[in-house]
Amino acid sequence: MNLLHMKYALEVAKAGSVNKAAEELLIAQPNLSRAIKELEQSLGIAIFDRSARGMRLTPDGEVFVNYAGSILKQVDEVEELFQNGAVSKERFSISVPRASYISEAFTRFSQCLMDVPKIEVFYKETNALRALNNVLQEDYKLGIVRYAEEFDRYYKSMMDAKDLNYELVTEFQYVLIMSRNNPLARLKTITYDDLSDYIEIAHADPFVPSLPMSEVKRVELPDTVNRRIFVFERASQFELLSNNERTFMWVSPVPNAHLEHYGLVQRVCGENERVYKDVMIYRKNYALSRLDNLFITKLCEAKREIMN
């Protein structure tokens, strides 16, 4: 497939006519028409519907243009990347759930970067759906998705369909964290009923692809709590827990150093039996870099120390 012909097709789609596109591209109209026909023949599809009113994309043409735009963008990025003869910076990117053991691993990973002359690092905390989209569409190299065990087949089916590699990082049950001055902290055993008179701090984005939102809410947000504050940013969640003694939050296990820093305690609710999974994802055509493997090493270290 000719990349130049791809560029021509994008310009025709943008202009809506061969004549206007030829003027923009500074080439002869017959040559442009011939290039588009050769491209269509090589693909075995009609990219455009031709009429007196101009050139309109066919359904196949719309799909092609989307792919072609992405391909040409990547070609431009590669050319820019290597225009000086070498890669100037190493890059690392990952999209993850808000989890203390993962942020601890990332901190340890960051401490190893002084040996890297030039580097750009992107660390994005978000929900499972956006982590998937970041890997599939936003060029994040790694992702970690979190979901309840009962959604396992939904996620695995989706990841297979999207040509993603996936590897289990850990399985766990949520624990409760709260101010050390919270009356709940003095109870030997905490039940769901004990939580009903308190305020839950919750992540604001419990989304599961392919499932009705009502089903997600039923599983992720049980109705035993009457007061709930939704917060996206994890540091703000911890500040609320620290300064409001009537709040609590369901979390994956938290390092003792974090609890001490915010004046929090961690407790188990015996009635909570739901198991969650954290699963690492990356594209099947992507080869893990040395930085990826370094982060994975730190992730395994932090998981063993904190999650166990």
N, C-alpha and C positions, 0 to 999 in steps of 0.2 A: 504494500500500500504506500502510495506517495504522500509524504507529509505536506508537500507543497499543494497538492490537490486538496488535501484536508483543509488547509488554510483558505484555499479558493472557495470551497463549499461553505465554510463559516461566513465568509464575506458576502457571498450571494444570499445566504439566509438572512444576514443582517440587513442588507440593502433591499432585498425583495425583488431584485431584477438583475439580470446579467449585465446590462448596460451600465447601471450605476456601480456595480461591483467592479467592472472592468476599469471604470474611471478612477476608482479608489486604488485599485491595484496597479494602475498604470500599465495594463496589458491590453492587447487587442481583444475585442469582444468574441470573434470566432475562436481564438485560441482558448479563451476562458470556457466557452461553451463546450469545446472539444474535451478539455480537461475534466469538466464535470461529468460528461458522458462516459469517459474512460473510467472515472472513479466509480460510477454507478455499475458499469459492466464488471469491474473487478470485484465488487461486493455482491453483485447479483440482486440488487434492489433498486427501486426508484427513490432517490433522495428528495426530488422536487416534483410537484405537480406544475406543469407549464400551462399558462393561459395568457390571453391578451392583457390581463391585469398584472402579470408578473409571475414570479416564482414563489410557490408556497410549499412548505415542508410537508411531506407525507408522514404518516405515523412512524414508518421506518426511519425517515429522515430526521425526525425529532430525536429518536434514540441515538442515531449516528452523531448528530451535532453535539449532543450532551457528552458523548464519549470523546469525540474529536476535540472539543474544547478542553477537556481534562488532560488529554494526551499532549496537546500543544503547550498547555501550561507547564506540564512536567518537563517537556523538552526545553522550554525557555529557562526553567529553574536549573536543569542540568548544565545548560550552556553558561548560565551565570555563575554556577558553582565552580566550574572548571575553567573559567575564562583566563585565570592567572596561572593555569598549569597545574594546580593542586587544590585540594580541599583546604580551606583556610580554618574551618572550625568543625570540631566534632559536635554532634547533636544527640540529645537524649530527650525523649518525650514519653509521658505516661499519663493516663487518665484513670482515676481510682475512686473508690468510695471513701467517705470520711471515716477513717479508722486510725486509731492511735498506733497500732503496731506497724501499719504501713507508713505513717508519717515518721515513726522512729527509724524505720529502715531507710527512708529517704534522707533523714538527717545523717545517718551513718554513711550513706552513699555520698552525700555532699562533702563529707570530710575527706574523701579520697580524691577529690577533683583538683587539688593543688598540683598534682603531677601532670595534669592535662593542660598544655600551653594555651589553647583556645577552645572554648566550649560554650554552647547554648543549651540550657536545660529548661524543659517545660513540664510542670507538675500541676495537673488539673484534678481537683476534687469535685465529683459530681455523681449523678445517679447512674444506674446500670444502662438505661437506654441511651443516655448521652455519652457514656463511655464507649458503647458500641459504635455510635455514630462518629465519635472522634477518631476511632481507629479506622473505620470504613471510609469516612469522607473528609476528615480534617487532617489526615496525615500524622496522627499520633502513632508511634510505632508499637507501643504496648498499652494494654488496658487491663484493669481488674474489675470484673462485674460481680456484684453481690446480689443473691436472691435466696428466697426461702426454698428449702429442699423440695417442697411440693411443686415448684415451678421448673424443676430440673429438665424435664422433657421439652418444655417450651423453649428454654434457652438453648439446649443442645441442638434441637431441630433448627433453630434460627442460625446458630453459629455454623452448623454444617452447610446450610443453604447459602451462607455468606462467605464460604471458603475461609473460615477462621480456624486456626489452631487454638485449642483450649486445654488448659492443665489446671487441675485442682490445686489451690494454694493451701486452703484450710477449711475445716468445718467447725462450727462453734454454735453456742447458744448465747443469746444476749444476756447481759447482766445489767444491773441497775447502778447508776452513779448518782450521787447527791451530796449536798453539803454535809460535813461532819456534824453540823448542828441541826440537821434535819431530824425530827422525831423518829422518822422511819429508820434512821441509822442505829437506833438503840434497840430495835426489835430483833429477837433471835431468828424469827421466821417472818418473811414478808409474803403476803398473798395479794392477788389481784384486788380484792376488796379493800385492802389497806391503802391502795394507791388512789382510790376513788375520790378522796378529799384533797388531793394534791394536784399540782399543775405539771403536766408532762411537757418537756421540751422535746420537740420532734424534728427530724429532717423534713424539709418541705417538698420532697419530690419522690414519693414511693410509686414509681411507674414500672409496669411489667408489660413488654410488648405482647400483642396478640391476645391480651386478656381484657375483659371489661373492667373499667375503673372501679365499679362497685365490688367486684370480686377482689381486686387488689386492696381496697379499703377494708374489706371484711377480714382479710388475712393480716395486713400490715398494721391496721389501726383499729384494734378492738374497742368496743364502745363502753368499756368499763371505766373510762376516764371522762370526766365532764369538762375539764379545762385543759386546753392544749395550746401551746405556743409553737408555731412553725418557724424555724430559723434555718437559713441556708449555710451560714458561715460558722465553722466549728469553734473558733476562738470565742465568738459571741455566745455560743451555747454554753461553753465552760464558764464564762463570766456570769451568765444568768444563774447557773447552778451554784456557783460559789457565793453569790450575793443575795439569792432568794432562797431561804431555807425551806420553802414550801414547794420546791420544784424537784423533779427527778428526770432521768433520761435513760432509755434503753440504748446500750452500746455494746460493741464488741469489747473484750477485756482491754483495760487501760493500764499502761505501765505505772508502777508505784510512784515514780518521779513526777509524772503528770498529776497524779492525785494529790501528792504533797504540795506541788506548786500552787494548785487552785484550792487547797483546803477541802478536798472531796474524799469520799469513801466509796468503795465498790461492794455491792451486795448481790446475793443470788435470790431470785424468786423461784421457789420450788415448784410452783404451778406452771412455769414456763418451760415447755418441752420442745418448742419449735427449733429446728436445726437450720442454720444458714450456711451457705457456701460462698466462698470467695474464689473466683476462677480467673486465671490470667489468660488473656487473649492476644493474638497477633495474627497478621495475615499469613496464609500458607506459603505465599511466595516471598516472605520476608525472612532473611537470615539474621539471627540475633547477633548484635554487635558486642564488642568487649564491654562497653558500658552497660548494655542490657544485662549481660551475664553478671557483671559486678553488682548491679542493683538486685538481681535475683538472689545472689549470695547473701546480701545484707537483709533481704526480705526473709529468707529462710532462717537466718540467725535471730531476727527480731520475733518471728513467729514462734520459734522454739522457746524463747525466753518468756514471752508475754502470753501467748495463747494457751500454753500448757500449764 
